[in-house]
Amino acid sequence: MKTLYINNESLIETKYYKYLSIVFTSRLCWSTALRTLACQGNKAIYTIKFINREFSGLPVKLLFDLFKKMALTILLYGCEIWGYTV
């Protein structure tokens, strides 16, 4: 394989590159980016569930507000990509 240089420094070949929470692959496949966004969304939802368990009796309006701020923003960040694959 040919090594590329810029300003006498060799470039490192990578399979994945993360930029602004979107994962780009060397094969230009969106499945890795989708999996990453889904995993981040699941983590946010589980955090909301944990908060609800720890502080039982929280108002539903507060839980919906947490969902909007924590999970929905992650899931809608790459929504154009999600719709592309369906």
PyMOL Python script that loads the backbone (N, CA, C, O; Angstrom):
from pymol import cmd

cmd.read_pdbstr("""\
ATOM      1  N   MET A   1       0.846  -1.185   0.000  1.00  0.00           N
ATOM      2  CA  MET A   1       0.000   0.000   0.000  1.00  0.00           C
ATOM      3  C   MET A   1       0.887   1.243   0.000  1.00  0.00           C
ATOM      4  O   MET A   1       1.900   1.300   0.698  1.00  0.00           O
ATOM      5  N   LYS A   2       0.501   2.207  -0.772  1.00  0.00           N
ATOM      6  CA  LYS A   2       1.281   3.430  -0.915  1.00  0.00           C
ATOM      7  C   LYS A   2       1.000   4.370   0.260  1.00  0.00           C
ATOM      8  O   LYS A   2      -0.157   4.600   0.612  1.00  0.00           O
ATOM      9  N   THR A   3       2.062   4.912   0.866  1.00  0.00           N
ATOM     10  CA  THR A   3       1.931   5.841   1.978  1.00  0.00           C
ATOM     11  C   THR A   3       1.831   7.262   1.433  1.00  0.00           C
ATOM     12  O   THR A   3       2.613   7.659   0.569  1.00  0.00           O
ATOM     13  N   LEU A   4       0.874   8.016   1.935  1.00  0.00           N
ATOM     14  CA  LEU A   4       0.688   9.402   1.521  1.00  0.00           C
ATOM     15  C   LEU A   4       1.304  10.337   2.560  1.00  0.00           C
ATOM     16  O   LEU A   4       1.267  10.072   3.762  1.00  0.00           O
ATOM     17  N   TYR A   5       1.863  11.422   2.070  1.00  0.00           N
ATOM     18  CA  TYR A   5       2.516  12.398   2.945  1.00  0.00           C
ATOM     19  C   TYR A   5       1.956  13.795   2.696  1.00  0.00           C
ATOM     20  O   TYR A   5       1.650  14.165   1.562  1.00  0.00           O
ATOM     21  N   ILE A   6       1.829  14.563   3.776  1.00  0.00           N
ATOM     22  CA  ILE A   6       1.494  15.979   3.702  1.00  0.00           C
ATOM     23  C   ILE A   6       2.489  16.710   4.582  1.00  0.00           C
ATOM     24  O   ILE A   6       2.603  16.415   5.772  1.00  0.00           O
ATOM     25  N   ASN A   7       3.204  17.655   4.010  1.00  0.00           N
ATOM     26  CA  ASN A   7       4.249  18.399   4.732  1.00  0.00           C
ATOM     27  C   ASN A   7       5.243  17.455   5.402  1.00  0.00           C
ATOM     28  O   ASN A   7       5.617  17.653   6.558  1.00  0.00           O
ATOM     29  N   ASN A   8       5.657  16.449   4.681  1.00  0.00           N
ATOM     30  CA  ASN A   8       6.626  15.445   5.146  1.00  0.00           C
ATOM     31  C   ASN A   8       6.155  14.637   6.347  1.00  0.00           C
ATOM     32  O   ASN A   8       6.976  14.064   7.062  1.00  0.00           O
ATOM     33  N   GLU A   9       4.850  14.584   6.577  1.00  0.00           N
ATOM     34  CA  GLU A   9       4.282  13.748   7.644  1.00  0.00           C
ATOM     35  C   GLU A   9       3.363  12.727   7.001  1.00  0.00           C
ATOM     36  O   GLU A   9       2.545  13.057   6.142  1.00  0.00           O
ATOM     37  N   SER A  10       3.509  11.477   7.432  1.00  0.00           N
ATOM     38  CA  SER A  10       2.689  10.421   6.834  1.00  0.00           C
ATOM     39  C   SER A  10       1.261  10.474   7.382  1.00  0.00           C
ATOM     40  O   SER A  10       1.040  10.804   8.547  1.00  0.00           O
ATOM     41  N   LEU A  11       0.314  10.147   6.531  1.00  0.00           N
ATOM     42  CA  LEU A  11      -1.085  10.100   6.938  1.00  0.00           C
ATOM     43  C   LEU A  11      -1.397   8.735   7.527  1.00  0.00           C
ATOM     44  O   LEU A  11      -0.871   7.720   7.069  1.00  0.00           O
ATOM     45  N   ILE A  12      -2.248   8.710   8.536  1.00  0.00           N
ATOM     46  CA  ILE A  12      -2.651   7.472   9.180  1.00  0.00           C
ATOM     47  C   ILE A  12      -3.963   7.014   8.564  1.00  0.00           C
ATOM     48  O   ILE A  12      -4.918   7.786   8.479  1.00  0.00           O
ATOM     49  N   GLU A  13      -4.009   5.770   8.138  1.00  0.00           N
ATOM     50  CA  GLU A  13      -5.228   5.218   7.552  1.00  0.00           C
ATOM     51  C   GLU A  13      -6.141   4.722   8.673  1.00  0.00           C
ATOM     52  O   GLU A  13      -5.707   3.964   9.540  1.00  0.00           O
ATOM     53  N   THR A  14      -7.396   5.148   8.654  1.00  0.00           N
ATOM     54  CA  THR A  14      -8.367   4.717   9.653  1.00  0.00           C
ATOM     55  C   THR A  14      -9.610   4.167   8.966  1.00  0.00           C
ATOM     56  O   THR A  14      -9.916   4.522   7.827  1.00  0.00           O
ATOM     57  N   LYS A  15     -10.319   3.299   9.671  1.00  0.00           N
ATOM     58  CA  LYS A  15     -11.557   2.753   9.135  1.00  0.00           C
ATOM     59  C   LYS A  15     -12.751   3.611   9.497  1.00  0.00           C
ATOM     60  O   LYS A  15     -13.740   3.643   8.764  1.00  0.00           O
ATOM     61  N   TYR A  16     -12.667   4.318  10.641  1.00  0.00           N
ATOM     62  CA  TYR A  16     -13.775   5.135  11.116  1.00  0.00           C
ATOM     63  C   TYR A  16     -13.265   6.513  11.483  1.00  0.00           C
ATOM     64  O   TYR A  16     -12.139   6.668  11.956  1.00  0.00           O
ATOM     65  N   TYR A  17     -14.109   7.515  11.260  1.00  0.00           N
ATOM     66  CA  TYR A  17     -13.791   8.887  11.654  1.00  0.00           C
ATOM     67  C   TYR A  17     -15.068   9.520  12.184  1.00  0.00           C
ATOM     68  O   TYR A  17     -16.091   9.538  11.499  1.00  0.00           O
ATOM     69  N   LYS A  18     -15.007  10.040  13.410  1.00  0.00           N
ATOM     70  CA  LYS A  18     -16.187  10.642  14.026  1.00  0.00           C
ATOM     71  C   LYS A  18     -16.055  12.162  13.959  1.00  0.00           C
ATOM     72  O   LYS A  18     -15.072  12.738  14.425  1.00  0.00           O
ATOM     73  N   TYR A  19     -17.072  12.801  13.365  1.00  0.00           N
ATOM     74  CA  TYR A  19     -17.095  14.247  13.232  1.00  0.00           C
ATOM     75  C   TYR A  19     -18.505  14.729  13.538  1.00  0.00           C
ATOM     76  O   TYR A  19     -19.461  14.337  12.868  1.00  0.00           O
ATOM     77  N   LEU A  20     -18.633  15.579  14.553  1.00  0.00           N
ATOM     78  CA  LEU A  20     -19.919  16.120  14.979  1.00  0.00           C
ATOM     79  C   LEU A  20     -20.944  15.011  15.241  1.00  0.00           C
ATOM     80  O   LEU A  20     -22.095  15.105  14.814  1.00  0.00           O
ATOM     81  N   SER A  21     -20.521  13.980  15.935  1.00  0.00           N
ATOM     82  CA  SER A  21     -21.349  12.833  16.351  1.00  0.00           C
ATOM     83  C   SER A  21     -21.818  11.951  15.199  1.00  0.00           C
ATOM     84  O   SER A  21     -22.660  11.078  15.407  1.00  0.00           O
ATOM     85  N   ILE A  22     -21.305  12.150  14.015  1.00  0.00           N
ATOM     86  CA  ILE A  22     -21.609  11.270  12.887  1.00  0.00           C
ATOM     87  C   ILE A  22     -20.344  10.486  12.568  1.00  0.00           C
ATOM     88  O   ILE A  22     -19.267  11.064  12.420  1.00  0.00           O
ATOM     89  N   VAL A  23     -20.479   9.168  12.464  1.00  0.00           N
ATOM     90  CA  VAL A  23     -19.342   8.308  12.177  1.00  0.00           C
ATOM     91  C   VAL A  23     -19.265   8.056  10.673  1.00  0.00           C
ATOM     92  O   VAL A  23     -20.206   7.543  10.067  1.00  0.00           O
ATOM     93  N   PHE A  24     -18.136   8.425  10.088  1.00  0.00           N
ATOM     94  CA  PHE A  24     -17.881   8.176   8.679  1.00  0.00           C
ATOM     95  C   PHE A  24     -16.956   6.974   8.563  1.00  0.00           C
ATOM     96  O   PHE A  24     -16.014   6.837   9.343  1.00  0.00           O
ATOM     97  N   THR A  25     -17.218   6.107   7.598  1.00  0.00           N
ATOM     98  CA  THR A  25     -16.379   4.932   7.394  1.00  0.00           C
ATOM     99  C   THR A  25     -15.643   5.036   6.069  1.00  0.00           C
ATOM    100  O   THR A  25     -16.008   5.826   5.198  1.00  0.00           O
ATOM    101  N   SER A  26     -14.607   4.232   5.933  1.00  0.00           N
ATOM    102  CA  SER A  26     -13.846   4.231   4.687  1.00  0.00           C
ATOM    103  C   SER A  26     -14.646   3.634   3.539  1.00  0.00           C
ATOM    104  O   SER A  26     -14.319   3.859   2.374  1.00  0.00           O
ATOM    105  N   ARG A  27     -15.699   2.869   3.857  1.00  0.00           N
ATOM    106  CA  ARG A  27     -16.555   2.273   2.825  1.00  0.00           C
ATOM    107  C   ARG A  27     -17.789   3.121   2.522  1.00  0.00           C
ATOM    108  O   ARG A  27     -18.631   2.729   1.715  1.00  0.00           O
ATOM    109  N   LEU A  28     -17.895   4.265   3.158  1.00  0.00           N
ATOM    110  CA  LEU A  28     -19.029   5.187   2.983  1.00  0.00           C
ATOM    111  C   LEU A  28     -20.361   4.514   3.274  1.00  0.00           C
ATOM    112  O   LEU A  28     -21.331   4.684   2.535  1.00  0.00           O
ATOM    113  N   CYS A  29     -20.398   3.750   4.355  1.00  0.00           N
ATOM    114  CA  CYS A  29     -21.594   3.035   4.782  1.00  0.00           C
ATOM    115  C   CYS A  29     -22.170   3.738   6.013  1.00  0.00           C
ATOM    116  O   CYS A  29     -21.424   4.111   6.918  1.00  0.00           O
ATOM    117  N   TRP A  30     -23.493   3.920   6.051  1.00  0.00           N
ATOM    118  CA  TRP A  30     -24.123   4.648   7.147  1.00  0.00           C
ATOM    119  C   TRP A  30     -24.500   3.756   8.323  1.00  0.00           C
ATOM    120  O   TRP A  30     -24.923   4.274   9.357  1.00  0.00           O
ATOM    121  N   SER A  31     -24.366   2.451   8.212  1.00  0.00           N
ATOM    122  CA  SER A  31     -24.827   1.560   9.280  1.00  0.00           C
ATOM    123  C   SER A  31     -24.082   1.805  10.594  1.00  0.00           C
ATOM    124  O   SER A  31     -24.687   1.720  11.663  1.00  0.00           O
ATOM    125  N   THR A  32     -22.798   2.103  10.535  1.00  0.00           N
ATOM    126  CA  THR A  32     -22.040   2.393  11.759  1.00  0.00           C
ATOM    127  C   THR A  32     -22.532   3.675  12.408  1.00  0.00           C
ATOM    128  O   THR A  32     -22.649   3.743  13.631  1.00  0.00           O
ATOM    129  N   ALA A  33     -22.818   4.686  11.610  1.00  0.00           N
ATOM    130  CA  ALA A  33     -23.335   5.945  12.151  1.00  0.00           C
ATOM    131  C   ALA A  33     -24.706   5.728  12.785  1.00  0.00           C
ATOM    132  O   ALA A  33     -24.996   6.289  13.841  1.00  0.00           O
ATOM    133  N   LEU A  34     -25.547   4.921  12.149  1.00  0.00           N
ATOM    134  CA  LEU A  34     -26.877   4.638  12.693  1.00  0.00           C
ATOM    135  C   LEU A  34     -26.779   3.898  14.013  1.00  0.00           C
ATOM    136  O   LEU A  34     -27.490   4.221  14.965  1.00  0.00           O
ATOM    137  N   ARG A  35     -25.895   2.897  14.075  1.00  0.00           N
ATOM    138  CA  ARG A  35     -25.718   2.155  15.325  1.00  0.00           C
ATOM    139  C   ARG A  35     -25.221   3.062  16.450  1.00  0.00           C
ATOM    140  O   ARG A  35     -25.664   2.943  17.593  1.00  0.00           O
ATOM    141  N   THR A  36     -24.311   3.958  16.123  1.00  0.00           N
ATOM    142  CA  THR A  36     -23.774   4.876  17.137  1.00  0.00           C
ATOM    143  C   THR A  36     -24.858   5.813  17.660  1.00  0.00           C
ATOM    144  O   THR A  36     -24.974   6.009  18.870  1.00  0.00           O
ATOM    145  N   LEU A  37     -25.652   6.393  16.760  1.00  0.00           N
ATOM    146  CA  LEU A  37     -26.731   7.288  17.181  1.00  0.00           C
ATOM    147  C   LEU A  37     -27.780   6.545  17.996  1.00  0.00           C
ATOM    148  O   LEU A  37     -28.283   7.075  18.987  1.00  0.00           O
ATOM    149  N   ALA A  38     -28.117   5.320  17.590  1.00  0.00           N
ATOM    150  CA  ALA A  38     -29.099   4.528  18.333  1.00  0.00           C
ATOM    151  C   ALA A  38     -28.575   4.186  19.722  1.00  0.00           C
ATOM    152  O   ALA A  38     -29.330   4.222  20.693  1.00  0.00           O
ATOM    153  N   CYS A  39     -27.305   3.859  19.826  1.00  0.00           N
ATOM    154  CA  CYS A  39     -26.707   3.541  21.131  1.00  0.00           C
ATOM    155  C   CYS A  39     -26.717   4.767  22.042  1.00  0.00           C
ATOM    156  O   CYS A  39     -27.027   4.648  23.228  1.00  0.00           O
ATOM    157  N   GLN A  40     -26.387   5.934  21.510  1.00  0.00           N
ATOM    158  CA  GLN A  40     -26.409   7.158  22.302  1.00  0.00           C
ATOM    159  C   GLN A  40     -27.828   7.494  22.748  1.00  0.00           C
ATOM    160  O   GLN A  40     -28.033   7.936  23.878  1.00  0.00           O
ATOM    161  N   GLY A  41     -28.802   7.289  21.874  1.00  0.00           N
ATOM    162  CA  GLY A  41     -30.202   7.521  22.240  1.00  0.00           C
ATOM    163  C   GLY A  41     -30.665   6.567  23.329  1.00  0.00           C
ATOM    164  O   GLY A  41     -31.367   6.975  24.254  1.00  0.00           O
ATOM    165  N   ASN A  42     -30.277   5.295  23.228  1.00  0.00           N
ATOM    166  CA  ASN A  42     -30.623   4.318  24.270  1.00  0.00           C
ATOM    167  C   ASN A  42     -30.018   4.686  25.615  1.00  0.00           C
ATOM    168  O   ASN A  42     -30.675   4.555  26.648  1.00  0.00           O
ATOM    169  N   LYS A  43     -28.777   5.143  25.610  1.00  0.00           N
ATOM    170  CA  LYS A  43     -28.135   5.560  26.866  1.00  0.00           C
ATOM    171  C   LYS A  43     -28.911   6.708  27.512  1.00  0.00           C
ATOM    172  O   LYS A  43     -29.098   6.728  28.728  1.00  0.00           O
ATOM    173  N   ALA A  44     -29.357   7.656  26.700  1.00  0.00           N
ATOM    174  CA  ALA A  44     -30.124   8.785  27.234  1.00  0.00           C
ATOM    175  C   ALA A  44     -31.455   8.312  27.810  1.00  0.00           C
ATOM    176  O   ALA A  44     -31.877   8.788  28.864  1.00  0.00           O
ATOM    177  N   ILE A  45     -32.121   7.379  27.126  1.00  0.00           N
ATOM    178  CA  ILE A  45     -33.407   6.875  27.618  1.00  0.00           C
ATOM    179  C   ILE A  45     -33.216   6.097  28.920  1.00  0.00           C
ATOM    180  O   ILE A  45     -34.019   6.233  29.844  1.00  0.00           O
ATOM    181  N   TYR A  46     -32.167   5.289  29.000  1.00  0.00           N
ATOM    182  CA  TYR A  46     -31.907   4.558  30.244  1.00  0.00           C
ATOM    183  C   TYR A  46     -31.562   5.505  31.384  1.00  0.00           C
ATOM    184  O   TYR A  46     -31.899   5.234  32.536  1.00  0.00           O
ATOM    185  N   THR A  47     -30.896   6.609  31.077  1.00  0.00           N
ATOM    186  CA  THR A  47     -30.618   7.607  32.111  1.00  0.00           C
ATOM    187  C   THR A  47     -31.913   8.215  32.635  1.00  0.00           C
ATOM    188  O   THR A  47     -32.058   8.426  33.839  1.00  0.00           O
ATOM    189  N   ILE A  48     -32.846   8.495  31.745  1.00  0.00           N
ATOM    190  CA  ILE A  48     -34.141   9.037  32.158  1.00  0.00           C
ATOM    191  C   ILE A  48     -34.890   8.017  33.015  1.00  0.00           C
ATOM    192  O   ILE A  48     -35.509   8.369  34.020  1.00  0.00           O
ATOM    193  N   LYS A  49     -34.826   6.744  32.604  1.00  0.00           N
ATOM    194  CA  LYS A  49     -35.469   5.686  33.407  1.00  0.00           C
ATOM    195  C   LYS A  49     -34.842   5.591  34.792  1.00  0.00           C
ATOM    196  O   LYS A  49     -35.549   5.405  35.783  1.00  0.00           O
ATOM    197  N   PHE A  50     -33.522   5.715  34.867  1.00  0.00           N
ATOM    198  CA  PHE A  50     -32.835   5.663  36.164  1.00  0.00           C
ATOM    199  C   PHE A  50     -33.261   6.834  37.040  1.00  0.00           C
ATOM    200  O   PHE A  50     -33.525   6.655  38.229  1.00  0.00           O
ATOM    201  N   ILE A  51     -33.328   8.023  36.468  1.00  0.00           N
ATOM    202  CA  ILE A  51     -33.762   9.203  37.228  1.00  0.00           C
ATOM    203  C   ILE A  51     -35.185   9.002  37.730  1.00  0.00           C
ATOM    204  O   ILE A  51     -35.499   9.361  38.865  1.00  0.00           O
ATOM    205  N   ASN A  52     -36.042   8.435  36.898  1.00  0.00           N
ATOM    206  CA  ASN A  52     -37.435   8.195  37.296  1.00  0.00           C
ATOM    207  C   ASN A  52     -37.515   7.183  38.445  1.00  0.00           C
ATOM    208  O   ASN A  52     -38.332   7.332  39.353  1.00  0.00           O
ATOM    209  N   ARG A  53     -36.656   6.151  38.398  1.00  0.00           N
ATOM    210  CA  ARG A  53     -36.648   5.160  39.477  1.00  0.00           C
ATOM    211  C   ARG A  53     -36.115   5.745  40.779  1.00  0.00           C
ATOM    212  O   ARG A  53     -36.675   5.505  41.848  1.00  0.00           O
ATOM    213  N   GLU A  54     -35.030   6.515  40.689  1.00  0.00           N
ATOM    214  CA  GLU A  54     -34.404   7.073  41.889  1.00  0.00           C
ATOM    215  C   GLU A  54     -35.291   8.111  42.569  1.00  0.00           C
ATOM    216  O   GLU A  54     -35.398   8.136  43.795  1.00  0.00           O
ATOM    217  N   PHE A  55     -35.912   8.946  41.788  1.00  0.00           N
ATOM    218  CA  PHE A  55     -36.761  10.007  42.317  1.00  0.00           C
ATOM    219  C   PHE A  55     -38.198   9.730  41.916  1.00  0.00           C
ATOM    220  O   PHE A  55     -38.788  10.466  41.125  1.00  0.00           O
ATOM    221  N   SER A  56     -38.748   8.671  42.464  1.00  0.00           N
ATOM    222  CA  SER A  56     -40.111   8.274  42.082  1.00  0.00           C
ATOM    223  C   SER A  56     -41.091   9.388  42.427  1.00  0.00           C
ATOM    224  O   SER A  56     -40.933  10.099  43.420  1.00  0.00           O
ATOM    225  N   GLY A  57     -42.083   9.517  41.600  1.00  0.00           N
ATOM    226  CA  GLY A  57     -43.083  10.547  41.813  1.00  0.00           C
ATOM    227  C   GLY A  57     -42.786  11.839  41.091  1.00  0.00           C
ATOM    228  O   GLY A  57     -43.407  12.864  41.372  1.00  0.00           O
ATOM    229  N   LEU A  58     -41.835  11.808  40.154  1.00  0.00           N
ATOM    230  CA  LEU A  58     -41.569  13.016  39.368  1.00  0.00           C
ATOM    231  C   LEU A  58     -42.749  13.299  38.449  1.00  0.00           C
ATOM    232  O   LEU A  58     -43.378  12.365  37.952  1.00  0.00           O
ATOM    233  N   PRO A  59     -43.052  14.543  38.221  1.00  0.00           N
ATOM    234  CA  PRO A  59     -44.153  14.874  37.310  1.00  0.00           C
ATOM    235  C   PRO A  59     -43.857  14.392  35.887  1.00  0.00           C
ATOM    236  O   PRO A  59     -42.710  14.412  35.440  1.00  0.00           O
ATOM    237  N   VAL A  60     -44.893  13.964  35.195  1.00  0.00           N
ATOM    238  CA  VAL A  60     -44.757  13.466  33.837  1.00  0.00           C
ATOM    239  C   VAL A  60     -44.235  14.559  32.913  1.00  0.00           C
ATOM    240  O   VAL A  60     -43.473  14.282  31.986  1.00  0.00           O
ATOM    241  N   LYS A  61     -44.637  15.781  33.160  1.00  0.00           N
ATOM    242  CA  LYS A  61     -44.180  16.906  32.335  1.00  0.00           C
ATOM    243  C   LYS A  61     -42.653  17.040  32.416  1.00  0.00           C
ATOM    244  O   LYS A  61     -42.004  17.330  31.411  1.00  0.00           O
ATOM    245  N   LEU A  62     -42.080  16.831  33.601  1.00  0.00           N
ATOM    246  CA  LEU A  62     -40.629  16.902  33.763  1.00  0.00           C
ATOM    247  C   LEU A  62     -39.937  15.760  33.015  1.00  0.00           C
ATOM    248  O   LEU A  62     -38.884  15.963  32.410  1.00  0.00           O
ATOM    249  N   LEU A  63     -40.524  14.566  33.056  1.00  0.00           N
ATOM    250  CA  LEU A  63     -39.940  13.430  32.339  1.00  0.00           C
ATOM    251  C   LEU A  63     -39.975  13.659  30.832  1.00  0.00           C
ATOM    252  O   LEU A  63     -39.011  13.331  30.140  1.00  0.00           O
ATOM    253  N   PHE A  64     -41.061  14.212  30.314  1.00  0.00           N
ATOM    254  CA  PHE A  64     -41.135  14.534  28.893  1.00  0.00           C
ATOM    255  C   PHE A  64     -40.125  15.615  28.520  1.00  0.00           C
ATOM    256  O   PHE A  64     -39.539  15.578  27.438  1.00  0.00           O
ATOM    257  N   ASP A  65     -39.927  16.568  29.412  1.00  0.00           N
ATOM    258  CA  ASP A  65     -38.949  17.612  29.161  1.00  0.00           C
ATOM    259  C   ASP A  65     -37.537  17.027  29.115  1.00  0.00           C
ATOM    260  O   ASP A  65     -36.733  17.413  28.266  1.00  0.00           O
ATOM    261  N   LEU A  66     -37.232  16.092  30.030  1.00  0.00           N
ATOM    262  CA  LEU A  66     -35.941  15.414  30.008  1.00  0.00           C
ATOM    263  C   LEU A  66     -35.761  14.627  28.710  1.00  0.00           C
ATOM    264  O   LEU A  66     -34.677  14.622  28.127  1.00  0.00           O
ATOM    265  N   PHE A  67     -36.827  13.965  28.263  1.00  0.00           N
ATOM    266  CA  PHE A  67     -36.751  13.199  27.020  1.00  0.00           C
ATOM    267  C   PHE A  67     -36.452  14.116  25.837  1.00  0.00           C
ATOM    268  O   PHE A  67     -35.615  13.795  24.994  1.00  0.00           O
ATOM    269  N   LYS A  68     -37.141  15.261  25.777  1.00  0.00           N
ATOM    270  CA  LYS A  68     -36.910  16.203  24.682  1.00  0.00           C
ATOM    271  C   LYS A  68     -35.472  16.694  24.668  1.00  0.00           C
ATOM    272  O   LYS A  68     -34.867  16.821  23.603  1.00  0.00           O
ATOM    273  N   LYS A  69     -34.922  16.970  25.844  1.00  0.00           N
ATOM    274  CA  LYS A  69     -33.589  17.555  25.919  1.00  0.00           C
ATOM    275  C   LYS A  69     -32.473  16.533  25.811  1.00  0.00           C
ATOM    276  O   LYS A  69     -31.390  16.855  25.323  1.00  0.00           O
ATOM    277  N   MET A  70     -32.715  15.302  26.258  1.00  0.00           N
ATOM    278  CA  MET A  70     -31.637  14.315  26.279  1.00  0.00           C
ATOM    279  C   MET A  70     -31.700  13.325  25.114  1.00  0.00           C
ATOM    280  O   MET A  70     -30.696  13.122  24.431  1.00  0.00           O
ATOM    281  N   ALA A  71     -32.829  12.723  24.879  1.00  0.00           N
ATOM    282  CA  ALA A  71     -32.917  11.645  23.893  1.00  0.00           C
ATOM    283  C   ALA A  71     -33.336  12.134  22.517  1.00  0.00           C
ATOM    284  O   ALA A  71     -32.750  11.729  21.513  1.00  0.00           O
ATOM    285  N   LEU A  72     -34.321  12.981  22.457  1.00  0.00           N
ATOM    286  CA  LEU A  72     -34.861  13.405  21.164  1.00  0.00           C
ATOM    287  C   LEU A  72     -33.822  14.147  20.335  1.00  0.00           C
ATOM    288  O   LEU A  72     -33.758  13.970  19.118  1.00  0.00           O
ATOM    289  N   THR A  73     -33.012  14.971  20.979  1.00  0.00           N
ATOM    290  CA  THR A  73     -31.988  15.709  20.244  1.00  0.00           C
ATOM    291  C   THR A  73     -30.972  14.765  19.607  1.00  0.00           C
ATOM    292  O   THR A  73     -30.504  15.012  18.495  1.00  0.00           O
ATOM    293  N   ILE A  74     -30.634  13.692  20.307  1.00  0.00           N
ATOM    294  CA  ILE A  74     -29.688  12.715  19.758  1.00  0.00           C
ATOM    295  C   ILE A  74     -30.313  11.971  18.589  1.00  0.00           C
ATOM    296  O   ILE A  74     -29.683  11.808  17.544  1.00  0.00           O
ATOM    297  N   LEU A  75     -31.545  11.519  18.761  1.00  0.00           N
ATOM    298  CA  LEU A  75     -32.193  10.725  17.729  1.00  0.00           C
ATOM    299  C   LEU A  75     -32.516  11.526  16.475  1.00  0.00           C
ATOM    300  O   LEU A  75     -32.485  10.981  15.372  1.00  0.00           O
ATOM    301  N   LEU A  76     -32.825  12.809  16.624  1.00  0.00           N
ATOM    302  CA  LEU A  76     -33.149  13.635  15.466  1.00  0.00           C
ATOM    303  C   LEU A  76     -31.925  14.277  14.824  1.00  0.00           C
ATOM    304  O   LEU A  76     -32.038  14.896  13.765  1.00  0.00           O
ATOM    305  N   TYR A  77     -30.754  14.138  15.451  1.00  0.00           N
ATOM    306  CA  TYR A  77     -29.550  14.772  14.918  1.00  0.00           C
ATOM    307  C   TYR A  77     -29.232  14.268  13.514  1.00  0.00           C
ATOM    308  O   TYR A  77     -28.865  15.059  12.645  1.00  0.00           O
ATOM    309  N   GLY A  78     -29.365  12.986  13.285  1.00  0.00           N
ATOM    310  CA  GLY A  78     -29.082  12.438  11.969  1.00  0.00           C
ATOM    311  C   GLY A  78     -30.318  11.880  11.298  1.00  0.00           C
ATOM    312  O   GLY A  78     -30.238  10.867  10.603  1.00  0.00           O
ATOM    313  N   CYS A  79     -31.451  12.514  11.489  1.00  0.00           N
ATOM    314  CA  CYS A  79     -32.716  11.957  10.997  1.00  0.00           C
ATOM    315  C   CYS A  79     -32.747  11.826   9.469  1.00  0.00           C
ATOM    316  O   CYS A  79     -33.464  10.975   8.942  1.00  0.00           O
ATOM    317  N   GLU A  80     -31.985  12.650   8.758  1.00  0.00           N
ATOM    318  CA  GLU A  80     -31.947  12.512   7.308  1.00  0.00           C
ATOM    319  C   GLU A  80     -31.331  11.177   6.913  1.00  0.00           C
ATOM    320  O   GLU A  80     -31.726  10.578   5.912  1.00  0.00           O
ATOM    321  N   ILE A  81     -30.364  10.711   7.697  1.00  0.00           N
ATOM    322  CA  ILE A  81     -29.717   9.423   7.436  1.00  0.00           C
ATOM    323  C   ILE A  81     -30.674   8.285   7.778  1.00  0.00           C
ATOM    324  O   ILE A  81     -30.745   7.293   7.053  1.00  0.00           O
ATOM    325  N   TRP A  82     -31.404   8.425   8.873  1.00  0.00           N
ATOM    326  CA  TRP A  82     -32.353   7.378   9.264  1.00  0.00           C
ATOM    327  C   TRP A  82     -33.384   7.174   8.165  1.00  0.00           C
ATOM    328  O   TRP A  82     -33.670   6.038   7.787  1.00  0.00           O
ATOM    329  N   GLY A  83     -33.938   8.250   7.653  1.00  0.00           N
ATOM    330  CA  GLY A  83     -34.965   8.148   6.626  1.00  0.00           C
ATOM    331  C   GLY A  83     -34.425   7.617   5.310  1.00  0.00           C
ATOM    332  O   GLY A  83     -35.168   7.033   4.520  1.00  0.00           O
ATOM    333  N   TYR A  84     -33.154   7.814   5.075  1.00  0.00           N
ATOM    334  CA  TYR A  84     -32.541   7.367   3.837  1.00  0.00           C
ATOM    335  C   TYR A  84     -32.500   5.833   3.750  1.00  0.00           C
ATOM    336  O   TYR A  84     -32.643   5.268   2.665  1.00  0.00           O
ATOM    337  N   THR A  85     -32.307   5.171   4.882  1.00  0.00           N
ATOM    338  CA  THR A  85     -32.119   3.719   4.861  1.00  0.00           C
ATOM    339  C   THR A  85     -33.409   2.936   4.990  1.00  0.00           C
ATOM    340  O   THR A  85     -33.414   1.729   4.750  1.00  0.00           O
ATOM    341  N   VAL A  86     -34.503   3.584   5.361  1.00  0.00           N
ATOM    342  CA  VAL A  86     -35.755   2.861   5.567  1.00  0.00           C
ATOM    343  C   VAL A  86     -36.440   2.582   4.252  1.00  0.00           C
ATOM    344  O   VAL A  86     -37.513   1.979   4.230  1.00  0.00           O
TER     345      VAL A  86
END
""", "prot")
cmd.dss("prot")
cmd.show_as("cartoon", "prot")
cmd.util.cbc("prot")
cmd.orient("prot")
